[in-house]
Amino acid sequence: MWPFKRDPIVPVLRFSGAIGMVTPLRPGISLSAYAAPMEKAFSLSKLPSVAVLVNSPGGSPVQSNLIFKRLRQLAKEKEKRIYVFCEDVAASGGYFLAIAGDEIYADPASIVGSIGVISQGFGFVEAIDKLGIERRVYTSGLNKSTLDPFLPEKPEDVARLHAIQLDVHKTFMDLVKDRRGGKLKGEDSELFSGAFWAGRKAQEFGLIDGIADVRSKMQQLHGADVKLKLVEPEKPGLLGRLRRMSGAETLGPQAGLAFADDLVSAVEARALWSRYGL
């Protein structure tokens, strides 16, 4: 009797959504949320491949970098090769995740790039004046109220923020150059301007290696019988998330705050997606 033969399996990690916009009700993409799935994915199969799907308009550069580093650590420890597949968007922090791949692929209609840093906010100075609201702020540090949306904008505050952005942008640029090496084509002033492109143009610039989907590529590498195994973070139900937020088994005033945080997070995420026409 022939021994039972299992089909080869390629683990698949999927990073979908805004990065780092974590609230009690909206887990988001963060190292803490994906630590366990990443560990599992790199230990699940004897095949030398791990597939990573990226569908993100960006977000926190810190969380992007932490996830990037962990993916590369695991790839080295487990002697695996990472294949990244960009879905609708792999832009800004989403592209930061993508460069963890040894090879990067996309759809012709995927949006790729946006290698830059952005900060957004609102100013409410005139609004509170019209409403007759007196705001009282007390600080023990000269710069503690930097970029307060209820105070007039100061040129020195903007300059300080811009300096921080330049530091973060340089880190991003250096990492892209290190990971993509001699594959990049084009001037730095264009590649790192924050612009973004569809899949084929991104390939021309060397930001990706080709046009392909995960199933076809894995079948090409490992045969037609290969199976894809999605490895995802656990998703607790609404009550479980509320309990995790409050640290209690009963719902209290924190539930309303959680919904408010979730609403703000949803608006911020929606703004990120809208930058790419989605």
C-alpha positions in Angstrom: 0.0 0.0 0.0 1.4 3.4 -1.0 2.2 5.7 1.9 0.0 8.8 2.2 1.5 11.7 0.3 0.7 15.3 1.3 0.6 18.1 -1.1 3.3 20.7 -0.6 2.2 23.8 1.4 3.3 27.4 1.1 2.3 29.5 4.1 0.7 32.9 3.2 0.8 36.0 5.5 -1.6 38.8 4.5 -1.0 42.3 5.7 -4.2 44.3 4.9 -5.2 47.7 6.1 -3.6 50.8 7.7 -0.4 50.2 9.7 -0.3 51.1 13.3 -3.7 52.6 13.6 -4.6 50.3 16.4 -7.6 50.8 18.7 -9.4 48.5 21.0 -12.0 47.7 18.3 -9.8 47.9 15.3 -6.6 45.8 15.7 -4.8 47.1 12.6 -1.4 46.0 11.4 1.2 46.0 14.2 4.0 43.8 15.2 2.1 42.6 18.3 -0.9 41.5 16.2 1.3 39.6 13.7 4.1 38.2 15.8 2.5 34.8 16.4 1.3 34.4 12.7 4.7 35.2 11.4 6.3 32.7 13.7 3.8 30.1 12.6 4.1 30.8 8.9 7.9 30.4 8.9 7.6 27.0 10.8 4.6 25.6 9.0 6.2 24.0 5.9 9.4 22.3 4.7 9.2 24.3 1.5 11.8 27.1 1.3 9.1 29.7 0.5 6.8 32.0 2.4 4.3 34.2 0.5 3.4 37.6 1.8 0.4 39.6 0.5 0.4 43.3 1.1 -2.6 45.5 0.7 -1.9 48.7 2.7 -1.8 52.5 2.0 0.7 52.9 4.8 0.6 54.3 8.3 3.2 54.1 11.2 6.8 54.0 10.0 7.8 52.5 13.3 5.4 49.5 13.0 6.4 49.1 9.3 10.1 48.9 10.3 9.4 46.5 13.2 7.5 44.1 11.0 10.1 44.4 8.2 12.9 43.5 10.6 11.0 40.5 12.1 10.3 39.1 8.6 13.9 39.4 7.7 15.0 37.8 11.0 12.7 34.8 10.5 13.7 34.4 6.9 17.4 34.2 8.0 16.7 31.9 11.0 14.5 29.5 9.0 16.4 29.8 5.7 13.3 30.8 3.8 12.8 33.0 0.8 10.0 35.6 1.0 7.9 36.3 -2.0 5.8 39.5 -1.7 2.6 40.1 -3.8 1.2 43.6 -3.8 -2.6 43.7 -4.0 -4.6 46.9 -4.5 -2.0 49.1 -2.8 1.5 48.7 -1.5 2.3 52.3 -0.8 4.3 54.3 1.8 4.4 52.0 4.8 2.8 49.3 2.6 5.8 49.4 0.3 8.1 49.4 3.4 6.6 46.0 4.2 6.9 44.8 0.6 10.7 45.3 0.5 11.0 42.6 3.2 10.6 40.3 0.2 13.4 38.7 -1.7 11.2 39.1 -4.7 8.2 41.5 -5.2 5.4 41.0 -7.6 2.2 43.0 -8.3 -0.9 43.1 -10.5 -0.8 45.6 -13.5 -3.4 47.7 -11.6 -1.6 47.6 -8.2 -0.6 51.0 -6.8 3.1 50.8 -5.7 5.5 53.4 -4.2 4.8 56.6 -2.4 8.3 56.4 -0.8 8.0 59.5 1.5 6.7 60.7 4.8 3.5 62.7 5.5 1.9 64.3 8.5 -1.6 65.6 8.5 -3.8 67.5 10.9 -6.3 70.3 11.3 -6.3 73.8 12.8 -9.2 74.9 14.9 -8.0 78.3 16.1 -10.7 80.4 14.3 -13.4 77.8 15.1 -13.0 78.1 18.8 -12.8 81.9 18.6 -16.1 82.0 16.7 -17.7 79.7 19.2 -16.4 81.8 22.1 -14.5 79.0 23.6 -11.6 79.8 25.9 -9.0 77.0 25.9 -6.6 76.7 28.8 -3.3 74.9 28.4 -0.6 74.5 31.1 2.8 73.0 30.3 6.1 72.6 32.1 8.1 72.4 28.9 8.7 75.1 26.3 7.8 72.9 23.3 5.2 70.7 25.0 2.3 72.3 23.0 4.1 72.0 19.6 1.6 71.8 16.7 -1.4 72.1 19.0 -4.4 72.3 16.6 -6.1 74.8 18.8 -3.1 77.2 18.8 -1.7 79.3 15.9 0.8 77.5 13.9 4.4 78.5 14.6 7.1 78.4 11.8 9.7 76.9 14.2 7.3 74.0 15.1 6.8 73.2 11.4 10.6 73.3 10.8 11.1 70.9 13.7 8.5 68.5 12.3 10.0 68.8 8.8 13.5 67.9 10.2 12.0 64.7 11.8 10.3 63.8 8.5 13.6 64.1 6.6 15.2 61.7 9.1 12.5 59.2 8.7 12.4 59.6 4.9 16.2 59.0 4.7 15.8 55.8 6.7 13.1 54.6 4.2 15.2 55.6 1.2 18.3 53.9 2.5 16.4 50.7 3.2 14.9 50.6 -0.3 18.3 51.1 -1.9 19.7 48.4 0.3 17.0 45.9 -0.4 16.5 46.6 -4.1 20.2 47.2 -4.9 21.0 47.5 -8.5 17.4 46.8 -9.6 16.4 50.4 -9.1 16.2 52.5 -12.3 15.5 56.2 -12.3 16.6 59.3 -10.5 16.3 59.5 -6.7 14.3 62.8 -7.1 11.6 60.8 -8.8 11.8 57.4 -7.1 11.7 59.0 -3.6 9.5 61.9 -4.2 6.4 60.3 -2.7 5.0 59.6 -6.1 3.3 56.2 -6.8 2.7 54.2 -9.9 0.7 51.2 -11.3 2.3 47.8 -11.5 4.1 47.9 -14.9 5.6 51.3 -14.3 6.8 50.2 -10.9 8.5 47.3 -12.6 10.2 49.6 -15.0 11.6 51.6 -12.0 12.8 48.4 -10.4 10.5 48.7 -7.4 9.0 45.3 -8.1 10.4 42.2 -9.9 7.5 41.4 -12.1 3.8 41.0 -12.7 2.4 37.8 -11.1 -0.2 36.5 -8.6 0.6 34.4 -5.6 -1.0 31.1 -6.8 0.6 31.1 -10.3 4.0 32.0 -8.9 4.0 29.3 -6.2 2.8 26.7 -8.8 5.7 27.8 -11.0 8.1 27.3 -8.2 6.7 24.2 -6.4 4.4 22.5 -8.9 0.8 22.4 -9.8 -0.2 20.5 -6.6 1.1 23.2 -4.2 -1.4 24.4 -1.6 -1.6 27.9 -0.1 -2.2 28.1 3.6 -3.3 31.5 4.9 -1.9 32.2 8.4 -3.9 35.1 10.1 -4.0 36.8 13.5 -6.8 35.7 15.8 -9.8 37.9 15.6 -11.8 38.1 18.8 -15.4 39.1 18.6 -16.8 42.5 19.6 -17.3 41.6 23.2 -13.9 40.1 23.4 -12.3 43.2 22.1 -14.2 45.4 24.5 -13.2 43.2 27.4 -9.5 43.4 26.3 -9.9 47.1 26.1 -11.3 47.5 29.6 -9.5 44.7 31.3 -12.9 43.6 32.7 -15.6 41.2 32.0 -18.3 43.8 32.1 -18.8 46.8 29.8 -18.5 50.3 31.2 -17.9 53.8 30.1 -14.8 52.6 28.3 -17.0 51.1 25.6 -18.1 54.5 24.4 -14.5 55.7 24.3 -13.6 52.6 22.3 -16.2 53.3 19.7 -15.0 56.9 19.5 -11.4 55.8 19.0 -12.5 53.3 16.4 -14.4 56.0 14.5 -11.4 58.3 14.5 -9.2 55.4 13.3 -11.6 54.6 10.6 -11.6 58.2 9.3 -7.8 58.3 9.3 -7.6 55.0 7.5 -10.2 56.1 5.0 -8.1 59.2 4.3 -5.0 57.1 3.6 -6.8 54.8 1.1 -8.4 57.8 -0.6 -5.0 59.2 -1.6 -4.7 56.3 -4.0 -8.2 56.6 -5.5 -9.6 53.8 -3.4 
